[in-house]
Amino acid sequence: MKLSDKEKVSIVAGICLFGLVVVLKNVLLVPADILSRDIFIYIIIYWAFTVFPQALKENKKSKYDRLLYWSLLIILITFAIIVVYALE
C-alpha cells in the first residue's frame, strides 16, 4: 500500500507538531498553561497544511503542488514558532 501525498504531508505535520511540543516544553521550558492554550492554534495551522494542498490539486496543477514544497513549509513554520518562543 502506497501512501498518498496528502497522507505524507499529514505525517510530516504530525511529527513537526509533536517535535514542537517537546522542544517548547522541555528545551524552552514554556509553562504548561501557555502551551496548552497555544497548542490549539498550532493544531489548526498544521491541519490547514494538510487540507490546502489538496484544494490546489483539485483546481489546477501548480509549481507549488509538490510534496517536498509543503513538507519544507511545515518544517519552516515549526522552526519559526520555536524562534518566536525563544525570543520571548
Residue, then its C-alpha position, 0 to 999 in steps of 0.5 A: m500500500k502506497l501512501s498518498d501525498k496528502e497522507k505524507v504531508s499529514i505525517v510530516a505535520g504530525i511529527c513537526l507538531f509533536g517535535l514542537v511540543v517537546v522542544l517548547k516544553n522541555v528545551l524552552l521550558v514554556p509553562a504548561d498553561i501557555l502551551s496548552r492554550d497555544i497548542f490549539i492554534y498550532i493544531i489548526i495551522y498544521w491541519a490547514f497544511t494538510v487540507f490546502p494542498q489538496a484544494l490546489k490539486e483539485n483546481k489546477k496543477s501548480k509549481y507549488d503542488r509538490l510534496l517536498y514544497w509543503s513538507l519544507l513549509i511545515i518544517l519552516i513554520t515549526f522552526a519559526i514558532i520555536v524562534v518566536y518562543a525563544l525570543e520571548 
